Each structure stands twice: as structure tokens, then as C-alpha cells.
């Protein structure tokens, strides 16, 4: 499945979750509900996927975890904050770089209209031309 197809399905699932629950819950509730929706669509979803840091030859299990990794290709970072900031964007981009992924979605569920809480994040370093 292509990256854009995966991201479209993730957004469909996120919209369904947001319509059903609205804003105001904890990030963990949205993560579990979104994972459920994506699983119903037949997508492979990993929750709280560990993200080690490789520094030169040293692997550091520092405790970073991606909220969701879909089809082993698309990073999903979920937030429930008043406003997305550059720090949230940097966190998502860091996961993309560390994991050698091309596409991520930063989704903030603490909004009235979900489309206002979605940021598509692209890793400019890793470009799988056959995956778009």
C-alpha cells in the first residue's frame, strides 16, 4: 500500500474517532480508538513503538516511543493540546529521521474541527520514490 493511501485511511479513522468522542480526552484514549479503527480497515498498527537512538556505534534505548506506526511505514504522533507547536513538529520529524521513515501525521484531537489539528510531516532526507 502506498504512503498516501495509508495516510488517507489514517485520516478517515481519526475523523471517525473525533466525531464519536470529540475533544477533551487523554491522548491514550485516542491512540487506542484510532488503532482500533485502523485495524478494522485491515491496516497493521503498532502501538507505542519503541524508537531507539543510534549514536555512532552505540544504541541507546532512551525510552522514546512513537504513538502509532502504520503498515511499518507511516508515523502517527497524537496530541491533545491547545495548539500544536514547533516542538511537536520537531518530535515527529525526529521519529521520521531516527526510523528512516518518509511520512508522518501529527494529529491534535483537542480541536473543534479535526482538519484544523492535522499536520503532514515529511522527512526530506529519506525519499522512497516507489512508496508515494
Secondary structure, 3 states (H helix, E strand, C coil): CCHHHHHHHHHHHHHHHHHHHCCCCCHHHHHHHHHHHHHHCCCCEEEEEECCEEECCEEECCCCEEEEEECCCEEEEEECCCCCCHHHHHHHHHHHHHHCCCEEEEEECCCCCHHHHEEEEECCCCCCHHHC
